[in-house]
Amino acid sequence: MYTLARSEAPTQARLAVGHLTAGYGASVAVRDVTLRVAPGEAVALLGRNGAGKSTTLMAIAGALRAISGSVEIDGRAVAAMPSHQVARHGLSLVPQGRRIFTTLTVRENLTLASRSGNLADVYSLFPVLGTRSAAAGSALSGGEQQMLAIGRALMTRPRLLLLDEPSEGLAPQIVRIVGDLIARLRREMGLSILIAEQNLALAFEVADRVYVMERGQVVHEAAAAAFRGDHALQKRYLGV
């Protein structure tokens, strides 16, 4: 298994987002978002549908241009960079809906993402992808497609992984596998993870801290264990 480059300063945030505002055309979707992810930490971004979670991740990753605010990875500003340049600084996004190339094979999906990663490393994490390397993406199950999407992101050798609704459309037993995988990525690779998720069981399983979004803004921050036990806050912000 390959090892990841570590930050020179272990106390420095892996990801620091300051007063980020972003949107689509003239429409502002997220406003004044500030959050941090430490090296090796997993943080969950929670909120109802339309709260701005996906927009926040896309703006952090450079897939959506920020209107204002700052995004830093290991102290280096990346807010004005397009997504392919942000990836060079150690960030990779697994988008909502997976967005694999269904007409390409598993191997082609992985090597198209980046030639710097090691296929053997990805196949060791996901043995099923190794056995189905010649299969088209369209022939994979939903769980296998999610594994492929995560494997594709790992081919860029990230230090920070953004996961947008990784449990979406998956059966409960596959969601548990995804949770185990996220824990393994942290344990074996030292990855920092920011996960936008509506499945609270998964979010609480993998996250150290949570940020809650409402109407495009961060309205609450807490330790995951504290928020998990506070059903009044869950009902207030998430309606559960």
C-alpha positions in Angstrom: 0.0 0.0 0.0 1.4 3.4 -0.9 2.0 5.9 1.8 0.8 9.5 1.6 2.9 12.6 2.1 2.2 14.2 5.4 1.9 17.8 6.2 5.1 19.5 7.5 3.2 20.9 10.4 0.9 18.3 12.0 -1.1 20.9 13.9 -2.0 22.8 10.7 -5.4 22.1 9.2 -5.4 19.8 6.2 -8.4 21.8 4.9 -9.3 25.3 6.0 -12.3 27.0 4.4 -13.0 30.6 5.3 -16.2 32.6 4.6 -16.8 30.7 1.4 -19.6 32.0 -0.8 -20.5 30.2 -4.1 -23.4 29.7 -6.4 -24.7 29.3 -9.9 -24.8 32.3 -12.2 -26.4 35.1 -10.2 -27.9 32.7 -7.7 -25.9 32.3 -4.4 -26.3 28.8 -3.0 -23.9 28.9 -0.1 -22.8 31.9 1.9 -20.0 32.6 4.4 -19.2 28.9 5.0 -16.2 28.4 7.4 -15.0 24.9 8.4 -11.8 23.0 9.0 -10.6 19.4 8.7 -7.4 18.3 10.6 -4.9 15.8 9.3 -6.3 12.3 9.6 -9.7 13.6 10.7 -13.1 12.7 9.3 -15.7 15.5 9.3 -19.4 15.1 8.3 -21.4 17.9 6.6 -25.0 17.3 7.4 -28.2 19.0 6.3 -31.5 18.6 4.6 -31.9 18.3 0.8 -31.0 21.7 -0.7 -29.0 22.9 2.3 -25.9 23.5 0.2 -23.8 20.5 1.1 -22.9 19.4 -2.5 -22.4 23.0 -3.6 -19.9 23.5 -0.7 -17.9 20.4 -1.7 -17.9 21.4 -5.4 -16.7 24.9 -4.5 -13.9 23.5 -2.2 -12.8 21.1 -5.0 -12.7 23.8 -7.7 -15.6 22.2 -9.7 -17.6 25.3 -9.0 -16.0 28.7 -8.9 -16.2 30.5 -5.5 -17.6 34.1 -5.5 -15.6 35.0 -2.4 -13.8 33.4 0.6 -10.7 31.2 1.0 -9.9 27.5 0.6 -6.5 26.3 1.8 -5.0 22.8 1.7 -2.1 22.4 4.1 -1.8 26.1 4.2 -1.8 26.7 0.5 -4.6 28.7 -1.1 -6.5 26.9 -3.8 -9.8 28.8 -4.0 -9.1 30.3 -7.4 -7.8 27.1 -9.0 -9.8 24.8 -11.3 -10.5 21.3 -10.2 -7.6 19.6 -12.0 -5.1 22.0 -10.4 -6.7 21.6 -6.9 -6.2 17.8 -7.3 -2.4 18.4 -7.7 -2.4 19.8 -4.2 -3.8 16.6 -2.6 -7.6 16.9 -2.8 -10.0 14.5 -4.6 -13.8 14.6 -4.9 -16.1 11.6 -5.2 -19.2 13.3 -6.6 -22.8 12.6 -5.8 -24.2 9.9 -8.1 -20.7 8.5 -8.7 -20.4 9.7 -12.3 -18.3 6.9 -13.6 -17.8 6.4 -17.3 -20.3 3.6 -17.9 -19.0 2.8 -21.4 -15.4 2.4 -20.2 -14.0 -0.6 -18.4 -13.1 -0.6 -14.7 -9.4 -0.3 -15.6 -10.0 2.5 -18.1 -12.0 4.5 -15.5 -9.2 4.2 -13.1 -6.3 4.9 -15.4 -8.2 7.8 -17.1 -8.4 9.6 -13.7 -4.6 9.6 -13.2 -1.5 7.6 -14.1 0.3 8.5 -10.9 -1.7 6.1 -8.8 -1.1 2.4 -8.5 -3.8 0.0 -9.8 -2.6 -2.7 -7.6 -3.2 -0.5 -4.5 -6.8 0.1 -5.6 -7.4 -3.5 -6.4 -6.1 -4.5 -3.0 -8.7 -2.2 -1.4 -11.4 -3.4 -3.8 -10.7 -7.0 -4.9 -13.9 -7.1 -6.8 -12.6 -4.3 -9.1 -9.6 -6.4 -9.8 -11.6 -9.4 -10.8 -13.9 -7.2 -13.0 -11.2 -4.9 -14.5 -12.3 -5.6 -18.0 -16.0 -5.1 -17.3 -17.8 -2.0 -18.5 -18.9 0.4 -15.8 -22.5 -0.2 -16.8 -22.2 -3.8 -15.8 -21.3 -3.0 -12.2 -23.8 -3.0 -9.3 -24.4 0.2 -7.4 -22.0 -0.8 -4.7 -19.3 -1.7 -7.2 -19.8 1.6 -9.0 -19.3 3.4 -5.7 -16.1 1.4 -5.1 -15.0 2.4 -8.6 -15.7 6.1 -7.9 -13.7 6.0 -4.7 -10.9 4.0 -6.4 -10.8 6.5 -9.2 -10.3 9.3 -6.6 -7.6 7.4 -4.9 -5.6 7.2 -8.2 -4.7 10.8 -7.8 -3.0 9.9 -4.5 -4.9 12.5 -2.3 -4.3 13.6 1.2 -7.9 14.9 1.5 -10.9 13.0 0.2 -14.3 14.7 -0.3 -17.3 12.3 -0.4 -20.6 13.5 -1.6 -23.5 11.3 -0.5 -21.6 8.0 -0.8 -24.5 6.0 0.6 -27.0 7.3 -2.0 -29.0 4.5 -3.7 -27.1 1.7 -1.8 -28.6 -1.2 0.1 -28.0 -1.1 3.9 -25.4 -3.9 3.8 -23.4 -2.0 1.1 -23.6 1.2 3.2 -21.9 -0.7 6.0 -19.2 -1.8 3.6 -18.7 1.8 2.6 -18.4 2.8 6.3 -15.8 0.1 6.9 -13.9 1.3 3.8 -13.8 4.9 5.0 -12.4 3.8 8.4 -9.8 1.8 6.6 -8.8 4.7 4.4 -8.2 6.8 7.5 -6.4 4.0 9.4 -4.1 2.7 6.6 -3.6 5.8 4.5 -4.0 8.6 7.0 -6.5 10.3 4.7 -8.5 13.4 5.9 -12.1 13.1 4.9 -15.0 15.5 4.5 -18.2 13.7 3.9 -21.6 15.2 2.9 -24.2 12.6 4.0 -27.9 12.3 4.8 -27.5 8.8 6.2 -26.9 9.7 9.9 -25.9 6.2 10.9 -23.0 6.3 8.4 -22.1 9.9 9.2 -21.9 9.2 13.0 -20.0 6.0 12.4 -17.2 7.6 10.5 -17.0 11.2 11.6 -15.1 12.8 14.5 -17.0 16.1 14.1 -20.0 17.4 12.3 -21.1 20.7 10.7 -24.8 21.2 10.0 -25.9 23.3 7.1 -29.2 25.1 6.7 -30.2 27.4 3.7 -26.6 27.5 2.5 -25.0 28.4 5.8 -23.2 26.5 8.6 -25.5 26.8 11.6 -24.0 24.3 14.0 -20.7 22.6 14.8 -20.3 19.8 17.3 -18.4 16.6 18.1 -20.1 13.7 16.3 -20.8 11.9 19.6 -22.4 14.9 21.1 -24.7 15.6 18.1 -25.6 12.0 17.9 -26.9 12.1 21.4 -28.8 15.4 21.0 -32.1 14.4 19.4 -33.6 17.8 19.9 -30.9 19.4 17.7 -31.3 16.6 15.1 -35.0 17.3 14.9 -34.5 21.1 14.7 -31.9 21.0 11.9 -32.6 17.7 10.1 -36.2 17.0 10.9 -35.4 13.5 12.2 
